[in-house]
Amino acid sequence: DAKTTQPTSMDCAEGRAANLPCNHSTISGNEYVYWYRQIHSQGPQYIIHGLKNNETNEMASLIITEDRKSSTLILPHATLRDTAVYYCIVRVGDYKLSFGAGTTVTVRA
Amino acid sequence: DGGITQSPKYLFRKEGQNVTLSCEQNLNHDAMYWYRQDPGQGLRLIYYSQIVNDFQKGDIAEGYSVSREKKESFPLTVTSAQKNPTAFYLCASSPHRISTDTQYFGPGTRLTVL
């Protein structure tokens, strides 16, 4: 699976949009971009995934660049409960998920 | 409510004892997985099962055993052969037997071996 690079940490104001970047410059054509988050001492929570097109669901939006070398997860109105570690993963599928260090997002009131 | 349950949330055992971690899902998912998470090491796959009565080793299966006698249940036994059993154990499931399928996680069990 392709390697991803994410910022170590970022802060966000409550009620504002949080834009989380992820670089995956070695992604291949059949690899999906997945986002999960993990609140301390809880199981990871699936957020969204995509292949080429931008995607939106009730939690977030995923914007994938045209060359697919990077993507951005957008939390439209961050709340204190969105404070977590966010993981960007690319996978073609060998059953296992591999999380990197992720981005620690802190939402401040 | 549909979901994945793991019990207990915290588990303490003495060194040398086998211990079984429970994982149940009522999502009618075909595939189930066990991961281990250690600080600074991300997730590591222990075992996975795509169908009842069948399972495959992951990257770190040594010292662990599993069974899949029912579709909704995938218990993990941590044996005394596992050298470093203290960790956060996560169970996951996915709807289909497809490797790219989205995996959904349970709340985890934190095992501490004293």
Boltz contact constraints between the chains, C-beta under 6 A:
constraints:
  - contact:
      token1: [A, 42]
      token2: [B, 107]
      max_distance: 6.0
  - contact:
      token1: [A, 43]
      token2: [B, 90]
      max_distance: 6.0
  - contact:
      token1: [A, 43]
      token2: [B, 105]
      max_distance: 6.0
  - contact:
      token1: [A, 43]
      token2: [B, 106]
      max_distance: 6.0
  - contact:
      token1: [A, 43]
      token2: [B, 107]
      max_distance: 6.0
  - contact:
      token1: [A, 43]
      token2: [B, 108]
      max_distance: 6.0
  - contact:
      token1: [A, 44]
      token2: [B, 105]
      max_distance: 6.0
  - contact:
      token1: [A, 46]
      token2: [B, 102]
      max_distance: 6.0
  - contact:
      token1: [A, 46]
      token2: [B, 104]
      max_distance: 6.0
  - contact:
      token1: [A, 93]
      token2: [B, 99]
      max_distance: 6.0
  - contact:
      token1: [A, 93]
      token2: [B, 100]
      max_distance: 6.0
  - contact:
      token1: [A, 94]
      token2: [B, 99]
      max_distance: 6.0
  - contact:
      token1: [A, 95]
      token2: [B, 48]
      max_distance: 6.0
  - contact:
      token1: [A, 95]
      token2: [B, 99]
      max_distance: 6.0
  - contact:
      token1: [A, 96]
      token2: [B, 45]
      max_distance: 6.0
  - contact:
      token1: [A, 97]
      token2: [B, 43]
      max_distance: 6.0
  - contact:
      token1: [A, 97]
      token2: [B, 103]
      max_distance: 6.0
  - contact:
      token1: [A, 99]
      token2: [B, 42]
      max_distance: 6.0
  - contact:
      token1: [A, 99]
      token2: [B, 43]
      max_distance: 6.0
